[in-house]
């Protein structure tokens, strides 16, 4: 079952359950997917949808941080609920051990030995980890590994 059809099915379930928060989040995600299809003139694939949902989660986590710093706990709680609703559609996150193993294997397979090779390593890792790990943190780990 494709991710798009899963989102559509869950939207119907949220309507039946009268779950306004989840329904709103799913509609927002479907709207963003449709807008990306129009902007790029392509059909949505699971990889594109995962990238878009990951971006939505990242935006909301930044908002949670800002709302918490600003003392707006009720808005932070709403954003946190949206994050959990979106994360239901993302693949299971990789463990720290799995991430470290993928990084080590990729560095070995690409023959990377210095920071000049970081682009090659990240180009291989990104499709493997998209939506399953924070790519900023992965980039930092790759950088630290290549510098040592």
C-alpha positions as CSV (number, residue, x, y, z in Angstrom):
1,X,0.0,0.0,0.0
2,X,1.5,3.3,-1.0
3,X,1.9,6.1,1.5
4,X,-0.5,8.3,-0.3
5,X,-3.3,5.8,-0.2
6,X,-2.5,5.1,3.5
7,X,-2.8,8.9,4.2
8,X,-6.2,8.9,2.3
9,X,-7.5,5.9,4.3
10,X,-6.4,7.4,7.6
11,X,-8.1,10.7,6.7
12,X,-11.4,8.8,6.3
13,X,-10.8,7.0,9.6
14,X,-10.1,10.3,11.3
15,X,-13.3,11.7,9.8
16,X,-15.3,8.7,11.1
17,X,-13.7,9.0,14.6
18,X,-14.2,12.8,14.6
19,X,-10.5,13.3,15.5
20,X,-10.2,16.9,14.4
21,X,-6.5,17.2,15.2
22,X,-5.4,14.1,13.3
23,X,-7.8,15.0,10.4
24,X,-6.3,18.5,10.2
25,X,-2.7,17.2,10.2
26,X,-3.5,14.6,7.5
27,X,-5.3,17.2,5.4
28,X,-2.3,19.5,5.8
29,X,0.1,16.7,4.7
30,X,-2.1,15.8,1.7
31,X,-2.3,19.5,0.7
32,X,1.5,19.8,0.9
33,X,1.9,16.7,-1.2
34,X,-0.5,18.0,-3.9
35,X,1.3,21.3,-3.9
36,X,4.6,19.6,-4.4
37,X,3.1,17.6,-7.3
38,X,1.9,20.8,-9.0
39,X,5.2,22.6,-8.3
40,X,7.4,19.9,-9.7
41,X,5.0,18.6,-12.3
42,X,5.5,15.0,-11.1
43,X,3.5,12.3,-9.4
44,X,4.2,11.8,-5.7
45,X,6.3,8.8,-4.8
46,X,6.8,7.3,-1.3
47,X,10.3,8.8,-1.1
48,X,9.0,12.3,-2.0
49,X,6.2,12.0,0.6
50,X,8.6,10.8,3.3
51,X,10.9,13.7,2.6
52,X,8.0,16.1,2.8
53,X,6.7,14.6,6.0
54,X,10.2,14.7,7.5
55,X,10.4,18.4,6.7
56,X,7.0,19.0,8.3
57,X,8.2,17.2,11.5
58,X,11.4,19.3,11.6
59,X,9.4,22.5,11.2
60,X,7.1,21.6,14.1
61,X,10.0,20.6,16.3
62,X,11.6,24.0,15.8
63,X,8.2,25.6,16.6
64,X,7.9,23.5,19.8
65,X,11.3,24.8,20.9
66,X,10.4,28.4,20.1
67,X,7.0,28.2,21.8
68,X,8.5,26.6,24.9
69,X,11.1,29.3,25.1
70,X,8.4,31.9,24.8
71,X,6.3,30.4,27.5
72,X,3.5,29.3,25.1
73,X,3.1,25.7,26.4
74,X,-0.4,25.3,25.0
75,X,0.9,25.9,21.5
76,X,3.9,23.7,22.1
77,X,1.6,20.9,23.1
78,X,-0.5,21.3,19.9
79,X,2.6,21.2,17.8
80,X,3.8,18.1,19.7
81,X,0.5,16.4,19.0
82,X,0.9,17.2,15.3
83,X,4.4,15.8,15.3
84,X,3.2,12.5,16.7
85,X,0.4,12.3,14.1
86,X,2.8,12.9,11.3
87,X,5.4,10.4,12.7
88,X,2.8,7.6,12.4
89,X,3.3,7.7,8.6
90,X,7.1,7.8,8.7
91,X,9.3,4.7,8.7
92,X,10.6,3.4,12.1
93,X,13.6,5.5,13.1
94,X,17.0,3.8,13.0
95,X,18.8,3.0,16.3
96,X,22.1,4.7,17.1
97,X,23.9,1.4,16.5
98,X,22.2,1.0,13.1
99,X,23.2,4.5,12.1
100,X,26.8,4.0,13.2
101,X,27.0,0.7,11.2
102,X,25.6,2.3,8.1
103,X,28.0,5.2,8.3
104,X,31.0,2.8,8.8
105,X,29.9,0.6,5.9
106,X,29.4,3.5,3.6
107,X,32.7,5.1,4.4
108,X,34.4,1.7,3.8
109,X,32.5,1.1,0.5
110,X,33.1,4.5,-0.9
111,X,36.8,4.5,0.2
112,X,36.3,7.9,1.9
113,X,39.3,9.0,3.8
114,X,39.0,12.8,4.3
115,X,36.5,15.6,4.5
116,X,36.8,16.0,0.7
117,X,34.9,12.7,0.4
118,X,32.0,13.8,2.7
119,X,29.7,14.5,-0.3
120,X,30.1,11.0,-1.7
121,X,29.3,9.5,1.7
122,X,26.2,11.6,2.3
123,X,25.0,11.0,-1.3
124,X,24.9,7.3,-0.5
125,X,23.5,7.7,3.1
126,X,20.7,10.1,2.3
127,X,18.4,7.7,0.4
128,X,19.1,4.9,3.0
129,X,18.3,7.1,6.0
130,X,15.7,9.6,4.7
131,X,12.9,9.8,7.2
132,X,14.6,7.3,9.5
133,X,17.2,9.5,11.0
134,X,18.0,13.2,11.6
135,X,20.2,13.9,8.6
136,X,21.9,16.9,10.4
137,X,23.0,14.6,13.2
138,X,24.1,12.0,10.7
139,X,26.1,14.6,8.8
140,X,27.9,15.6,12.1
141,X,28.7,11.9,12.8
142,X,30.2,11.5,9.3
143,X,32.2,14.7,9.7
144,X,33.5,13.5,13.1
145,X,34.4,10.1,11.7
146,X,36.2,11.5,8.6
147,X,38.1,14.0,10.7
148,X,39.4,11.3,13.1
